[in-house]
Amino acid sequence: MKISARNRLKGKIVEVKKGATTAHVRIDVGGTVMTASITNEAVDELALKVGQQALAVVKASDVMIAVDD
């Protein structure tokens, strides 16, 4: 799949927490943990699981980053 986003970060999924409609997926990228908010449907369609390698694609208009202390 080709995409135009330049901000692609390789990491490992460390947590998938589903809510009523939205899930928070935490990805460890070189020791920094990023949190993505996506739909539960997207989590299911992508079959996201803890321990999987993942590619975080950051859109300039919507960026959320969480850092664990």
C-alpha positions as CSV (number, residue, x, y, z in Angstrom):
1,M,0.0,0.0,0.0
2,K,1.4,3.4,-0.9
3,I,0.7,6.4,1.3
4,S,1.9,10.0,1.1
5,A,2.6,10.5,4.8
6,R,6.2,11.0,5.6
7,N,6.0,10.5,9.3
8,R,6.1,6.8,9.6
9,L,7.6,5.3,12.8
10,K,8.3,1.6,13.3
11,G,7.5,0.1,16.7
12,K,5.9,-2.6,18.8
13,I,2.3,-2.6,20.1
14,V,2.5,-2.7,23.9
15,E,-1.2,-2.2,24.8
16,V,-4.6,-2.2,23.1
17,K,-7.4,-0.8,25.2
18,K,-10.9,-0.7,23.7
19,G,-13.5,1.7,24.9
20,A,-17.2,2.1,24.0
21,T,-16.4,3.1,20.4
22,T,-12.7,4.2,20.3
23,A,-9.6,2.2,21.2
24,H,-6.2,3.5,22.4
25,V,-3.3,1.6,20.9
26,R,0.1,2.2,22.5
27,I,3.2,1.7,20.4
28,D,6.8,1.6,21.7
29,V,9.0,3.4,19.2
30,G,12.6,3.2,20.4
31,G,11.7,3.6,24.0
32,T,9.1,6.3,23.5
33,V,5.5,5.2,23.8
34,M,3.0,6.8,21.4
35,T,-0.8,6.5,21.8
36,A,-3.1,6.3,18.8
37,S,-6.8,6.8,19.1
38,I,-8.6,4.7,16.5
39,T,-12.0,3.0,16.2
40,N,-12.7,-0.4,17.7
41,E,-13.6,-1.5,14.2
42,A,-10.2,-0.6,12.9
43,V,-8.5,-2.6,15.7
44,D,-10.6,-5.6,14.7
45,E,-10.0,-5.2,10.9
46,L,-6.3,-4.9,11.4
47,A,-6.3,-7.7,14.0
48,L,-4.0,-5.6,16.3
49,K,-2.4,-7.5,19.2
50,V,0.1,-6.7,21.9
51,G,3.6,-7.8,20.7
52,Q,3.0,-7.1,17.0
53,Q,5.4,-5.0,15.0
54,A,3.5,-1.9,13.8
55,L,4.0,1.2,11.7
56,A,2.6,4.4,13.3
57,V,1.6,6.9,10.6
58,V,1.4,10.5,12.0
59,K,-0.9,12.9,10.2
60,A,0.2,16.6,10.7
61,S,-3.3,17.7,11.4
62,D,-3.8,15.2,14.3
63,V,-0.8,14.2,16.5
64,M,-1.0,12.6,20.0
65,I,2.1,11.4,21.8
66,A,2.3,9.9,25.3
67,V,5.7,9.4,27.0
68,D,6.0,7.0,29.9
69,D,8.2,8.1,32.8
